Amino acid sequence: MEISDTEKQSASGSAAEIQALNAILAAFSKLDAESRERVFQTVATFFGLQTAATMFGFGPRLATRSAAPPSDSTPNGQRAKEPSFSEDRSLSPKQFMFEKQPKTDVEKVACLAYYLTHYLQTPHFKTLDISRLNTEAAQVKFANPAVAVENATRLSYLVPATKGMKQISALGEQFVLALPDRERGKLIMKTARPRRRNRKNDQQPDDEGQE
């Protein structure tokens, strides 16, 4: 009995999957639990995969690991529903930026976008919203807010939203959550970005050069 082309392709695919799984398990066995989770979330973000946590509306566990415990109950006796990201929402924009310590205009845009999304319930925003919040946070003014926002989009901190607006990307959120540990934040961004061929006139710009 001959094996059909479909069956051959299926068997080949299964073998490739098993090989990939074995490689992943071997690599993960060398990491601690937190490192495994961080790598997993980064890979899922890069390939646009939807994990069980995100399917049901929960953020990555790394985002809530240091969160304060929820209050016992609401006035009617029911436990209050926790948001996906449960940082202290009482922080002012100035305090938030002081804690995150962004160094470049692109990093500032990412932090301001995060604040708009999770503190001001404004997931879709315009450049003017970023600029106004930057002023409210007592930050140095952008030399060109539109260029800063465009650079943040090009470097995957932001993504397009509806009606010409922007929104922070999942990758951008992970970067902001890593701050003020900029080395970890930069590692998240570099790990998730696809590698580009090394051409003199087609180099991937470094975050440090974005002002």
C-alpha positions as CSV (number, residue, x, y, z in Angstrom):
1,M,0.0,0.0,0.0
2,E,1.5,3.3,-1.1
3,I,1.6,6.3,1.1
4,S,-0.1,9.4,-0.4
5,D,1.6,12.7,-0.8
6,T,-0.6,14.2,1.9
7,E,0.4,11.5,4.4
8,K,4.1,12.0,3.5
9,Q,3.7,15.8,4.1
10,S,1.9,15.1,7.4
11,A,4.7,12.7,8.5
12,S,7.4,15.1,7.5
13,G,5.6,17.9,9.4
14,S,5.3,15.8,12.5
15,A,8.9,14.9,12.4
16,A,9.9,18.6,12.1
17,E,7.6,19.5,15.0
18,I,9.1,16.7,17.2
19,Q,12.6,17.9,16.4
20,A,11.7,21.5,17.2
21,L,9.9,20.5,20.4
22,N,13.0,18.5,21.5
23,A,15.2,21.5,20.8
24,I,13.0,23.9,22.7
25,L,12.7,21.5,25.7
26,A,16.5,21.1,25.8
27,A,17.0,24.9,25.7
28,F,14.3,25.6,28.3
29,S,15.7,23.0,30.7
30,K,18.8,25.2,31.1
31,L,16.8,28.2,32.2
32,D,15.1,29.1,35.5
33,A,11.3,29.4,35.6
34,E,11.3,33.2,35.2
35,S,13.7,33.1,32.2
36,R,11.6,30.4,30.6
37,E,8.4,32.5,30.9
38,R,10.2,35.6,29.6
39,V,11.5,33.8,26.5
40,F,8.1,32.1,25.9
41,Q,6.3,35.5,26.0
42,T,8.8,37.1,23.7
43,V,8.6,34.2,21.1
44,A,4.8,34.3,21.3
45,T,4.8,38.1,20.7
46,F,7.3,37.8,17.8
47,F,5.3,35.1,15.9
48,G,1.9,36.6,16.8
49,L,0.9,33.5,18.7
50,Q,-2.1,33.7,21.1
51,T,-1.4,31.9,24.4
52,A,-4.0,30.5,26.7
53,A,-3.6,33.5,29.0
54,T,-4.2,36.1,26.3
55,M,-7.1,34.2,24.8
56,F,-9.0,34.7,28.1
57,G,-8.0,38.3,28.6
58,F,-5.1,38.0,31.0
59,G,-1.7,39.7,30.6
60,P,1.6,37.8,31.0
61,R,2.3,36.6,34.5
62,L,5.5,38.6,34.5
63,A,3.4,41.8,34.3
64,T,1.6,41.0,37.5
65,R,4.2,39.2,39.5
66,S,4.9,42.3,41.7
67,A,1.3,43.4,41.9
68,A,-0.2,44.2,45.2
69,P,-2.8,41.7,46.5
70,P,-6.4,42.5,45.5
71,S,-8.8,43.9,48.1
72,D,-11.0,41.3,49.8
73,S,-14.3,42.6,48.4
74,T,-16.3,45.4,46.9
75,P,-19.1,47.1,48.9
76,N,-21.7,44.6,47.7
77,G,-19.6,41.7,49.0
78,Q,-18.2,40.6,45.6
79,R,-14.5,40.3,44.9
80,A,-13.3,43.2,42.7
81,K,-12.1,42.2,39.2
82,E,-8.4,42.8,38.7
83,P,-7.1,44.5,35.6
84,S,-4.7,42.6,33.3
85,F,-1.9,45.0,34.5
86,S,-2.2,45.7,38.2
87,E,0.4,48.3,39.0
88,D,-0.4,51.2,41.3
89,R,-2.8,53.3,39.3
90,S,-2.4,56.3,41.7
91,L,1.0,57.2,40.1
92,S,0.9,60.6,38.3
93,P,2.5,60.9,34.8
94,K,5.5,62.6,36.4
95,Q,6.0,59.9,39.0
96,F,5.5,57.1,36.4
97,M,8.2,58.6,34.1
98,F,10.5,59.2,37.0
99,E,10.2,55.5,37.9
100,K,10.7,54.2,34.3
101,Q,13.6,56.6,33.5
102,P,13.3,56.5,29.7
103,K,16.5,57.8,28.0
104,T,15.5,58.4,24.4
105,D,12.5,60.0,22.7
106,V,11.4,56.6,21.4
107,E,11.5,55.2,25.0
108,K,9.6,58.2,26.2
109,V,6.9,57.7,23.6
110,A,6.6,54.0,24.6
111,C,6.2,55.0,28.3
112,L,3.7,57.7,27.6
113,A,1.7,55.3,25.3
114,Y,1.7,52.8,28.1
115,Y,0.4,55.4,30.6
116,L,-2.3,56.5,28.2
117,T,-3.4,52.9,27.7
118,H,-3.3,51.5,31.2
119,Y,-3.7,54.6,33.5
120,L,-6.0,56.9,31.4
121,Q,-7.9,54.2,29.5
122,T,-6.9,55.6,26.2
123,P,-5.6,52.6,24.1
124,H,-5.8,54.6,20.8
125,F,-4.2,57.9,20.7
126,K,-2.7,60.6,18.4
127,T,0.6,62.3,18.5
128,L,-1.0,65.3,20.2
129,D,-2.1,63.1,23.1
130,I,1.5,61.9,23.5
131,S,2.8,65.5,23.4
132,R,0.3,66.8,25.9
133,L,1.0,63.9,28.4
134,N,4.7,64.6,27.9
135,T,4.1,68.2,29.1
136,E,1.9,67.0,32.0
137,A,4.7,64.6,33.0
138,A,7.1,67.6,33.1
139,Q,9.4,66.0,30.6
140,V,11.7,67.8,28.1
141,K,9.7,68.7,25.0
142,F,10.1,66.6,21.9
143,A,12.1,68.3,19.2
144,N,9.6,66.8,16.8
145,P,6.8,64.8,18.3
146,A,5.6,63.4,15.0
147,V,9.0,62.0,14.2
148,A,9.4,60.5,17.7
149,V,6.0,58.7,17.3
150,E,6.9,57.5,13.8
151,N,10.3,56.2,15.0
152,A,8.6,54.4,17.9
153,T,6.2,52.8,15.3
154,R,9.0,51.8,13.0
155,L,10.9,50.2,15.9
156,S,7.8,48.2,16.9
157,Y,7.0,50.0,20.2
158,L,3.8,51.3,18.7
159,V,1.5,49.9,16.0
160,P,-1.2,51.6,13.8
161,A,-4.7,51.7,15.2
162,T,-8.0,52.9,13.6
163,K,-8.5,56.3,12.0
164,G,-4.8,57.1,11.8
165,M,-4.2,56.7,15.5
166,K,-1.6,54.6,17.2
167,Q,-1.6,52.0,20.0
168,I,1.2,50.5,22.1
169,S,2.3,47.0,20.8
170,A,2.5,44.0,23.0
171,L,6.3,44.2,22.6
172,G,6.2,47.9,23.6
173,E,4.3,46.9,26.8
174,Q,6.9,44.3,27.7
175,F,9.7,46.9,27.2
176,V,8.0,49.4,29.5
177,L,7.3,46.8,32.1
178,A,11.0,45.9,32.1
179,L,12.1,49.5,32.8
180,P,14.0,51.0,34.5
181,D,16.1,47.9,33.7
182,R,17.0,49.2,30.2
183,E,19.4,46.3,29.4
184,R,16.6,43.8,29.9
185,G,14.2,46.1,27.9
186,K,16.6,46.4,25.0
187,L,17.2,42.6,25.1
188,I,13.4,42.1,24.8
189,M,13.2,44.4,21.7
190,K,16.3,42.9,20.0
191,T,15.2,39.3,20.6
192,A,11.8,39.9,19.1
193,R,12.8,41.9,16.1
194,P,13.6,39.9,12.9
195,R,17.2,40.1,11.9
196,R,18.1,42.1,8.8
197,R,20.9,41.5,6.3
198,N,23.9,43.6,7.1
199,R,24.0,46.2,4.3
200,K,25.7,49.5,4.5
201,N,22.7,51.5,3.5
202,D,20.1,49.2,5.2
203,Q,21.1,49.0,8.8
204,Q,18.6,48.5,11.6
205,P,18.8,51.8,13.6
206,D,19.8,51.5,17.2
207,D,17.4,52.7,20.0
208,E,20.1,55.0,21.4
209,G,20.1,57.0,18.2
210,Q,16.5,57.9,18.2
211,E,15.8,61.3,19.6
